[in-house]
């Protein structure tokens, strides 16, 4: 009877030791934090598609392609690509922070209209003014300034081209609520490659006038 009792006790002790011992599959290094010992099975990471942010365009860079728009004489919406404007051409692209704004209307754009013939005498095929305004505003601005065919006024309404060349200008803090526009610049482009870039600090008007660019072309 005593032998049976001892055998039963030995069996119970062995069973208790086995049940209290950690399973090899669950054994973790005691040096790891608890959170690291409770990870779920690894899964491949997935990232949402984020818009590509480009560095500011520089001399020697090829312009990214983008689509700009304008309204023709019949008020029909037309589009033109940066490639169409610049491929196999000598082109000038001028950007302003906003149509109808004082410096843009009184100095910057009028200077390129006045000097258009001199630029063409130097072999420039196209002069275009780009702004983050819609095509309706750009046509109204053209009419207000009585501009003919000297300069194309083109809408980068959603700012796609402006973002692609890294020239966004956040004017959201202005009382008039301009939002995100373009930095002011004037660039000379040959076959899609930037040869001269007069880029202003924000909306300043110090280096991007028609006279400044005409001297450099």
C-alpha positions as CSV (number, residue, x, y, z in Angstrom):
1,X,0.0,0.0,0.0
2,X,2.8,2.3,0.9
3,X,4.6,1.5,-2.4
4,X,1.4,2.3,-4.3
5,X,1.1,5.6,-2.5
6,X,4.8,6.5,-3.2
7,X,4.4,5.5,-6.9
8,X,1.3,7.8,-7.2
9,X,3.2,10.7,-5.6
10,X,6.1,10.2,-7.9
11,X,3.7,10.2,-10.9
12,X,2.0,13.3,-9.7
13,X,5.3,15.1,-9.1
14,X,6.5,14.2,-12.6
15,X,3.3,15.4,-14.1
16,X,3.4,18.6,-12.2
17,X,7.0,19.3,-13.4
18,X,6.1,18.6,-17.0
19,X,3.0,20.8,-16.9
20,X,4.9,23.7,-15.2
21,X,7.9,23.6,-17.6
22,X,7.6,26.1,-20.5
23,X,6.9,24.7,-23.9
24,X,10.0,24.9,-26.2
25,X,7.8,26.6,-28.8
26,X,6.8,29.5,-26.4
27,X,10.2,29.9,-24.8
28,X,11.6,33.4,-25.3
29,X,14.7,35.2,-24.3
30,X,14.2,36.9,-20.9
31,X,16.3,39.8,-22.1
32,X,13.6,40.9,-24.6
33,X,10.9,43.4,-23.5
34,X,7.4,41.8,-23.1
35,X,6.1,43.7,-26.1
36,X,8.7,42.1,-28.3
37,X,7.8,38.6,-27.1
38,X,4.2,39.0,-28.2
39,X,4.5,40.0,-31.8
40,X,2.0,38.9,-34.4
41,X,3.3,36.9,-37.4
42,X,5.3,39.2,-39.8
43,X,3.4,40.6,-42.8
44,X,4.7,42.6,-45.7
45,X,4.5,46.3,-45.2
46,X,2.2,48.3,-47.5
47,X,2.5,52.0,-48.1
48,X,-0.2,54.2,-49.5
49,X,0.7,56.0,-52.7
50,X,2.0,59.5,-51.8
51,X,2.6,62.3,-54.2
52,X,6.2,62.5,-55.3
53,X,7.9,65.7,-54.1
54,X,10.6,67.0,-56.3
55,X,13.6,69.2,-55.4
56,X,13.6,72.7,-56.8
57,X,14.4,72.6,-60.5
58,X,18.0,73.7,-61.4
59,X,20.0,74.8,-64.4
60,X,20.8,71.7,-66.5
61,X,17.7,69.8,-65.4
62,X,15.1,68.6,-67.9
63,X,11.6,69.9,-67.2
64,X,9.1,67.3,-66.2
65,X,6.1,67.1,-68.4
66,X,2.7,68.5,-67.3
67,X,-0.4,69.7,-68.9
68,X,-1.4,73.4,-68.8
69,X,-4.7,74.9,-70.1
70,X,-6.1,78.0,-71.6
71,X,-9.4,79.3,-73.1
72,X,-9.3,80.0,-76.9
73,X,-11.2,82.9,-78.6
74,X,-14.4,80.8,-78.6
75,X,-14.0,80.1,-74.9
76,X,-13.2,76.5,-75.6
77,X,-10.8,74.9,-73.1
78,X,-7.5,73.9,-74.8
79,X,-4.5,72.1,-73.3
80,X,-0.8,72.2,-74.1
81,X,2.0,70.1,-72.5
82,X,5.3,71.4,-71.3
83,X,6.9,69.1,-73.9
84,X,4.9,70.7,-76.7
85,X,6.0,74.1,-75.5
86,X,9.7,73.3,-75.2
87,X,10.7,70.3,-77.3
88,X,13.1,71.4,-80.1
89,X,12.4,75.0,-79.2
90,X,14.0,77.9,-77.3
91,X,11.3,78.9,-74.8
92,X,10.9,81.3,-71.9
93,X,8.6,80.3,-69.0
94,X,7.6,83.0,-66.6
95,X,5.7,82.2,-63.4
96,X,3.8,84.6,-61.2
97,X,2.2,84.1,-57.8
98,X,-1.2,85.2,-59.0
99,X,-3.1,86.8,-61.8
100,X,-4.4,90.4,-61.1
101,X,-2.0,90.8,-58.2
102,X,-0.1,94.2,-58.2
103,X,3.5,93.3,-59.0
104,X,2.5,90.6,-61.5
105,X,0.1,92.9,-63.3
106,X,2.1,96.1,-63.2
107,X,5.7,95.0,-63.7
108,X,6.4,91.3,-64.2
109,X,4.2,90.2,-67.0
110,X,4.0,93.6,-68.9
111,X,7.8,93.6,-69.1
112,X,7.8,90.3,-71.1
113,X,5.1,91.6,-73.3
114,X,7.1,94.8,-74.0
115,X,10.3,92.8,-74.7
116,X,8.7,90.0,-76.7
117,X,10.1,91.2,-80.0
118,X,13.6,91.5,-78.6
119,X,13.5,87.9,-77.2
120,X,12.3,86.7,-80.6
121,X,15.2,88.5,-82.3
122,X,17.4,86.4,-80.1
123,X,15.8,83.2,-81.4
124,X,13.2,82.6,-78.7
125,X,10.2,80.7,-80.1
126,X,7.8,80.9,-77.3
127,X,7.1,83.0,-74.2
128,X,4.6,81.7,-71.7
129,X,3.4,82.9,-68.4
130,X,2.2,80.2,-66.0
131,X,0.1,80.8,-62.9
132,X,-1.7,78.6,-60.4
133,X,-5.0,80.2,-61.4
134,X,-7.8,78.6,-63.5
135,X,-8.1,79.2,-67.2
136,X,-11.1,81.6,-66.9
137,X,-9.1,83.9,-64.6
138,X,-6.1,83.7,-66.9
139,X,-8.2,84.7,-69.9
140,X,-9.8,87.6,-68.0
141,X,-6.3,88.8,-66.9
142,X,-5.1,88.7,-70.5
143,X,-8.0,90.8,-71.6
144,X,-7.6,93.2,-68.8
145,X,-3.9,93.8,-69.7
146,X,-4.8,93.9,-73.4
147,X,-2.2,91.2,-74.3
148,X,-2.2,89.9,-77.8
149,X,-0.1,87.0,-79.0
150,X,3.1,88.2,-77.5
151,X,2.9,85.9,-74.4
152,X,0.8,82.8,-73.8
153,X,-1.1,82.9,-70.5
154,X,-1.4,79.4,-69.2
155,X,-3.2,77.9,-66.3
156,X,-1.5,75.4,-63.9
157,X,-4.8,75.3,-62.1
158,X,-4.1,72.4,-59.8
159,X,-0.4,73.3,-59.4
160,X,0.8,70.0,-60.9
161,X,3.7,71.6,-62.8
162,X,4.6,73.9,-60.0
163,X,4.8,71.0,-57.5
164,X,6.8,68.9,-60.0
165,X,9.5,71.6,-60.2
166,X,9.5,72.3,-56.5
167,X,8.3,75.9,-56.7
168,X,5.3,75.9,-54.5
169,X,4.7,79.1,-52.5
170,X,2.3,78.8,-49.5
171,X,0.5,82.1,-49.1
172,X,-2.3,80.7,-46.9
173,X,-1.4,83.1,-44.1
174,X,-2.2,86.2,-46.3
175,X,-5.4,88.0,-45.4
176,X,-6.7,87.7,-49.0
177,X,-6.4,83.9,-48.8
178,X,-4.2,83.1,-51.8
179,X,-3.5,79.5,-50.7
180,X,-0.7,77.6,-52.4
181,X,0.7,79.4,-55.5
182,X,4.0,79.5,-57.4
183,X,7.2,81.2,-56.6
184,X,8.0,83.9,-59.1
185,X,10.6,83.0,-61.7
186,X,11.7,83.4,-65.3
187,X,13.6,80.6,-67.0
188,X,15.1,80.1,-70.4
189,X,14.7,76.6,-71.8
190,X,16.3,74.9,-74.8
191,X,14.8,71.6,-76.0
192,X,13.2,71.0,-72.6
193,X,16.4,71.7,-70.6
194,X,16.7,74.6,-68.2
195,X,19.6,76.9,-69.3
196,X,18.9,80.0,-67.2
197,X,16.8,80.1,-64.1
198,X,16.1,83.4,-62.3
199,X,14.2,82.2,-59.3
200,X,12.9,84.6,-56.7
201,X,12.7,84.1,-53.0
202,X,8.9,83.6,-52.7
203,X,7.0,86.4,-54.4
204,X,9.8,89.0,-54.5
205,X,10.7,90.7,-57.7
206,X,14.4,91.2,-57.8
207,X,16.0,89.0,-60.5
208,X,13.2,87.7,-62.7
209,X,12.3,90.7,-64.8
210,X,12.3,90.7,-68.6
211,X,15.4,92.9,-68.6
212,X,17.3,90.5,-66.3
213,X,16.6,87.5,-68.6
214,X,17.1,89.4,-71.8
215,X,20.7,90.2,-70.7
216,X,21.4,86.6,-70.0
217,X,19.9,84.9,-73.1
